[in-house]
Amino acid sequence: MTRDNHSILDCTIRDGGLVNNWDFSVQFVKDMYYGLSEAGVEYMEIGYKNSAKLLKGADAGPWRFLNEDFLKEVITNKTDTKLSALVDIGRVDEKDILPRDQSLLDLIRVATYIKDVDKALDLVQKFNGYGYETSINIMALSHVMENDLNEAFEEINKSPVDVVYIVDSYGSMDYKDIDYLVSKFQRLLPDKKLGVHMHNNMQLAFSNTIMGASKGVQFLDTSVYGMGRAAGNCPTELIVSHLKHPKYDVRPVLGIIEKHMIAMREKWEWGYIIPYMIAGVLNDHPRAAMALRSSDDKDKFVEFYDKLTSPEVMPTNHHSD
Ligand SMILES: C[C@H](O)CC(=O)C(=O)O
């Protein structure tokens, strides 16, 4: 199989930051960028470009509120690996975004729930006008009604957005869902590139990502050692190895894991863990499972399962965390 038309987008710093409140050292982020570059990975998401002012009281390192001057101190020698940042509707201050020719960023991705696609497309329009590549990442697709999706597609087709993402926020999809959704997106968004962003609650992030790749999805989201919110994402090292293209080399990715991530995994928890599996199977946001893992009841799986399957209504989140 030729894999020439895929781009791997590693989002360890952005999605992994949801695990450790973006407590990443500058050295780690540098090693990540230059390691991914050597590995041939096309994009690295270096954080969120949200505004601290709009996230009242939020305190987290620079990777949550990227600043161009700081970025230039970190990435002193830009390689062929492009940089992306994620923004959330209502949390990004458009005045913080420089024109692309003054920025180290190449791609701005807009995270949105289906109800806010129009707002996401307004942001895309602006970022496209500044010269950036853009994507719209439709989160929690496993909760979206077909007719809402069809209406959104009409708006997306009129927009300059380059990439439209299928996001399995709850890690509850399997290969049949990916097969179905990719075919639908390809049919109804014929001029857009597609992306997949999968979570590993049911140990299916890799399977779902390669299902997307085999159907021609261009943008494949991954994270090194699978580090990402809750159950984490599709591991970069697996995709780099699986795609078997001469431009990719897994060795530098193994180097990042060996140097930094074994110790990080001792300190912070992510990956396939039963409460996240339960959330995935039940097609729920992992927030209740994350709260459980931070409590004294972290291993009370049966009680947690019983609670989640009682007819309580779980609150809904409106951002990408
Ligand atoms: C926009 C991102 O893909 C959001 C995310 O990580 C999610 O799971 O939702």
The ligand as a Gaussian input file, in Angstrom:
#p B3LYP/6-31G(d) Opt

LIG

0 1
 C      -10.093000      18.926000      18.591000
 C       -9.559000      17.749000      19.248000
 O       -9.510000      16.787000      18.301000
 C      -10.384000      17.535000      20.469000
 C      -10.153000      16.302000      21.213000
 O       -9.041000      15.955000      21.525000
 C      -11.294000      15.471000      21.539000
 O      -11.082000      14.309000      21.830000
 O      -12.444000      15.928000      21.508000

